[in-house]
């Protein structure tokens, strides 16, 4: 039996797509082995969001070639899409496929085995107008299943290479999304994370259909308990979407809304499509609709030209609106983007100082948010055994608090109620209260 090994760099979408590519190999009777083992085929799913992403991708490719010089080395993903020639130039790379036509990969492998000439299967992504259907009926190792609903982005922010790596907005057909959601529930998943390159843009290219409509349709999937949106832009939090979230039984009290900067002048240079007053108004509306809502966000610090005053605006906005956690990134030049060519690049030491300040603020806000739920009973899905405390499981509540609770492994993947006894960050301690009644199996409610 032929073997295949995978290595995925980058975002949730890449991880989702690696699972989809694995399904293709599985249907051809391949056996999956660990990446560190000798394998007949290596698939490296690359990232290109920063120059470092490119560099890491090249390192992993070379590592695979060293593992087994006779293996078929297949490179896919964003870096493969933007720089196929650069990858083909690495001695030992056999096949390059970009961010589309992944279904052709097995055929290319067969062709390569016969002809022994490297294959560049990368096409012009900007011409793609149809979502590439890649099904994932189950995941290898997660209790939360990702469900990819769209591809590409039309925003062209000045710091971002992704439209060139992923192409323009393409939404997955609603019936395919619902079909896969149903499959995932049948495979035992209670929570689904809607994901994509620009998830909130779902439906913009469909006739008479929208993200709000999709959320309503997912509400009717029997057995699905939680819907989480992996990321949504403020501009896509329409009144209609907020109304649907407000009425929903399944959309969780957690939204990831990328801020990038809290300064209107920086946002303009980034070519972001909102102002701070608009962002603030959307946050207020959301918190009315969903009391106790956790809002997490991404922030880029030290964007070209960012002054001390502009950074302070960002800091103050975050402190005022009490985000529950931040992902903070120092701005890093991405070759090929307008921001990389801008004057007034900020000094690394200033960037690091600002990153440090925001991370401290994030830790403080995360603790404050968690403490508002002290002694409250919340629902969580245990995901794995705690590495440091084998008698405990860790997982996330609906409002994205990471919780540690003393429970046996049998509870992984089930919804349990826990009482938060010791709020903290990055983890909260809780006591087990009971298992949620599961309508499908009518399992007995266990009291502890």
VOKE-364575 format. One line per 4 residues: for each residue x, y, z of C-alpha. Coordinates in steps of 0.5 Angstrom, whole numbers, plus 500, padded with zeros to 3 digits. Example, Ala and Ser with C-alpha at 12.3 -4.5 7.8 and 13.67 -1.06 7.14 Angstrom:
BEGIN
525,491,516 ~ 527,498,514
This chain:
BEGIN
500,500,500 ~ 503,507,498 ~ 504,512,504 ~ 503,519,504
505,524,509 ~ 502,532,510 ~ 505,538,513 ~ 501,544,514
503,551,515 ~ 499,557,516 ~ 491,558,517 ~ 485,554,519
483,554,511 ~ 490,551,510 ~ 488,545,515 ~ 481,544,513
484,543,505 ~ 490,539,508 ~ 484,534,511 ~ 480,535,504
487,533,500 ~ 487,527,505 ~ 480,525,503 ~ 483,524,496
489,520,498 ~ 484,516,502 ~ 480,514,497 ~ 486,512,493
488,507,498 ~ 494,511,501 ~ 496,510,508 ~ 497,516,512
504,516,516 ~ 507,522,520 ~ 511,527,517 ~ 517,525,520
517,518,517 ~ 519,516,511 ~ 514,516,506 ~ 512,515,498
509,522,497 ~ 510,528,501 ~ 504,534,501 ~ 507,540,504
501,545,504 ~ 504,552,504 ~ 503,559,507 ~ 505,566,504
502,571,508 ~ 509,574,510 ~ 516,573,508 ~ 517,568,514
511,564,511 ~ 515,563,505 ~ 522,561,508 ~ 518,556,513
515,553,507 ~ 522,552,503 ~ 525,549,510 ~ 519,544,510
520,542,503 ~ 527,541,504 ~ 526,537,510 ~ 521,532,506
526,531,500 ~ 532,530,505 ~ 527,524,509 ~ 526,520,502
530,523,496 ~ 526,518,492 ~ 519,520,495 ~ 514,524,490
514,531,493 ~ 508,535,492 ~ 507,542,494 ~ 501,546,494
497,552,498 ~ 498,560,498 ~ 506,560,497 ~ 505,555,491
500,559,488 ~ 504,566,488 ~ 511,563,487 ~ 511,556,483
517,558,479 ~ 521,559,486 ~ 519,552,489 ~ 520,549,482
527,551,483 ~ 528,547,489 ~ 532,541,487 ~ 527,535,489
520,538,488 ~ 516,534,483 ~ 509,537,483 ~ 507,544,484
499,545,485 ~ 496,552,487 ~ 490,554,491 ~ 485,550,486
485,544,482 ~ 487,540,488 ~ 483,534,485 ~ 488,533,480
494,532,485 ~ 493,524,485 ~ 493,524,477 ~ 499,529,477
503,524,482 ~ 501,518,477 ~ 503,522,471 ~ 510,524,474
511,516,476 ~ 511,515,469 ~ 514,521,466 ~ 519,523,471
519,530,469 ~ 517,535,474 ~ 510,538,473 ~ 507,545,475
500,545,475 ~ 499,552,478 ~ 494,556,474 ~ 492,564,474
487,564,480 ~ 485,571,478 ~ 481,568,473 ~ 477,563,478
470,564,479 ~ 467,558,481 ~ 468,555,488 ~ 472,549,488
468,543,492 ~ 473,540,497 ~ 469,535,502 ~ 471,533,509
466,529,512 ~ 470,528,518 ~ 477,531,521 ~ 483,527,524
484,530,531 ~ 479,535,532 ~ 472,536,536 ~ 471,542,533
470,541,525 ~ 471,547,520 ~ 467,548,515 ~ 469,552,509
464,556,506 ~ 468,561,501 ~ 474,562,498 ~ 478,569,496
478,576,498 ~ 476,582,494 ~ 479,587,499 ~ 486,588,497
488,591,503 ~ 495,594,502 ~ 499,590,507 ~ 496,583,504
498,578,499 ~ 492,574,500 ~ 488,576,494 ~ 494,574,489
494,567,493 ~ 487,566,493 ~ 483,570,488 ~ 477,573,488
471,572,492 ~ 467,565,491 ~ 462,562,495 ~ 460,555,496
453,553,494 ~ 449,553,500 ~ 446,546,499 ~ 453,543,499
455,547,505 ~ 448,544,509 ~ 450,537,506 ~ 457,538,509
454,540,516 ~ 450,535,516 ~ 455,530,515 ~ 459,533,520
454,532,525 ~ 453,525,523 ~ 460,524,524 ~ 459,526,532
461,533,531 ~ 457,538,536 ~ 460,545,534 ~ 462,547,527
467,553,525 ~ 465,557,519 ~ 471,558,516 ~ 474,561,509
479,567,507 ~ 474,572,508 ~ 468,568,511 ~ 463,574,512
463,576,505 ~ 459,569,504 ~ 454,570,499 ~ 456,577,496
457,573,489 ~ 450,569,490 ~ 444,571,487 ~ 438,572,493
443,569,498 ~ 447,571,504 ~ 451,570,510 ~ 445,571,514
440,566,510 ~ 446,561,511 ~ 446,562,518 ~ 438,561,518
439,555,514 ~ 444,552,519 ~ 440,553,525 ~ 435,547,522
441,542,522 ~ 438,537,526 ~ 443,535,532 ~ 448,541,531
449,545,537 ~ 454,550,536 ~ 456,555,530 ~ 462,559,531
464,564,525 ~ 471,564,525 ~ 472,571,523 ~ 468,577,520
469,584,518 ~ 465,589,522 ~ 463,592,515 ~ 459,585,514
456,585,521 ~ 450,588,517 ~ 443,589,521 ~ 440,583,518
446,578,520 ~ 446,581,527 ~ 438,580,527 ~ 439,573,525
445,572,531 ~ 440,575,536 ~ 435,570,534 ~ 439,564,534
439,558,538 ~ 446,556,536 ~ 451,561,534 ~ 455,562,540
457,568,544 ~ 464,569,541 ~ 466,573,534 ~ 473,574,532
472,581,528 ~ 479,584,526 ~ 481,591,528 ~ 488,591,525
488,598,527 ~ 484,603,532 ~ 486,609,528 ~ 482,612,522
488,615,519 ~ 492,608,519 ~ 486,604,517 ~ 486,609,511
493,607,509 ~ 491,600,510 ~ 485,601,505 ~ 481,598,510
473,599,509 ~ 471,602,516 ~ 472,608,520 ~ 473,607,528
466,610,529 ~ 462,605,525 ~ 466,599,528 ~ 464,602,535
457,602,533 ~ 457,595,531 ~ 460,593,537 ~ 455,596,541
449,593,537 ~ 452,586,538 ~ 453,587,545 ~ 446,589,546
444,583,541 ~ 448,578,545 ~ 450,580,552 ~ 456,577,555
459,577,548 ~ 466,575,547 ~ 470,579,542 ~ 477,577,540
481,581,534 ~ 487,582,530 ~ 491,588,531 ~ 497,590,526
502,594,530 ~ 507,599,527 ~ 504,599,520 ~ 508,604,516
508,611,518 ~ 504,609,525 ~ 506,615,530 ~ 505,615,537
499,618,537 ~ 496,613,532 ~ 498,607,536 ~ 495,611,542
488,611,539 ~ 489,604,538 ~ 490,602,545 ~ 485,607,547
480,604,543 ~ 481,597,545 ~ 481,598,552 ~ 475,602,552
471,597,548 ~ 474,591,552 ~ 476,586,547 ~ 476,579,550
483,577,547 ~ 487,580,542 ~ 492,577,537 ~ 498,582,536
502,582,530 ~ 508,587,529 ~ 507,589,522 ~ 512,585,517
514,587,510 ~ 510,583,505 ~ 514,583,498 ~ 509,585,493
504,589,497 ~ 504,597,497 ~ 505,597,504 ~ 512,594,503
514,600,499 ~ 511,605,503 ~ 516,610,506 ~ 516,611,514
517,604,516 ~ 517,604,523 ~ 523,602,527 ~ 523,594,530
525,596,537 ~ 519,601,537 ~ 514,596,534 ~ 516,591,539
515,596,545 ~ 508,597,542 ~ 507,589,541 ~ 509,588,548
504,594,551 ~ 498,591,547 ~ 499,584,549 ~ 499,586,556
493,590,555 ~ 490,583,552 ~ 492,579,558 ~ 489,584,563
482,585,558 ~ 482,577,558 ~ 482,576,565 ~ 477,582,566
472,578,561 ~ 473,571,565 ~ 472,574,572 ~ 465,577,570
463,569,569 ~ 466,567,576 ~ 461,562,579 ~ 457,562,573
455,555,570 ~ 457,555,562 ~ 457,550,557 ~ 464,547,554
466,542,550 ~ 472,538,552 ~ 477,537,547 ~ 483,534,550
487,531,556 ~ 491,537,559 ~ 498,536,558 ~ 500,538,565
494,535,569 ~ 492,528,566 ~ 486,527,570 ~ 483,534,567
480,536,560 ~ 481,542,557 ~ 476,545,552 ~ 472,552,550
466,554,553 ~ 461,557,548 ~ 464,564,549 ~ 471,562,548
474,561,555 ~ 479,556,555 ~ 477,551,561 ~ 480,546,565
476,541,569 ~ 477,534,572 ~ 473,529,568 ~ 475,522,564
477,522,557 ~ 470,519,555 ~ 467,526,556 ~ 471,529,550
467,531,544 ~ 461,532,549 ~ 457,538,551 ~ 458,539,559
456,544,564 ~ 461,547,568 ~ 462,552,574 ~ 467,557,573
471,557,580 ~ 477,560,578 ~ 477,565,572 ~ 484,566,569
488,567,563 ~ 490,563,559 ~ 486,558,562 ~ 480,558,567
479,552,572 ~ 472,550,573 ~ 468,544,577 ~ 464,539,573
456,540,574 ~ 453,535,569 ~ 452,532,562 ~ 447,536,557
441,532,555 ~ 443,529,548 ~ 436,529,545 ~ 439,524,540
441,518,544 ~ 437,520,550 ~ 443,519,555 ~ 442,519,562
444,526,565 ~ 449,525,570 ~ 450,529,576 ~ 457,529,579
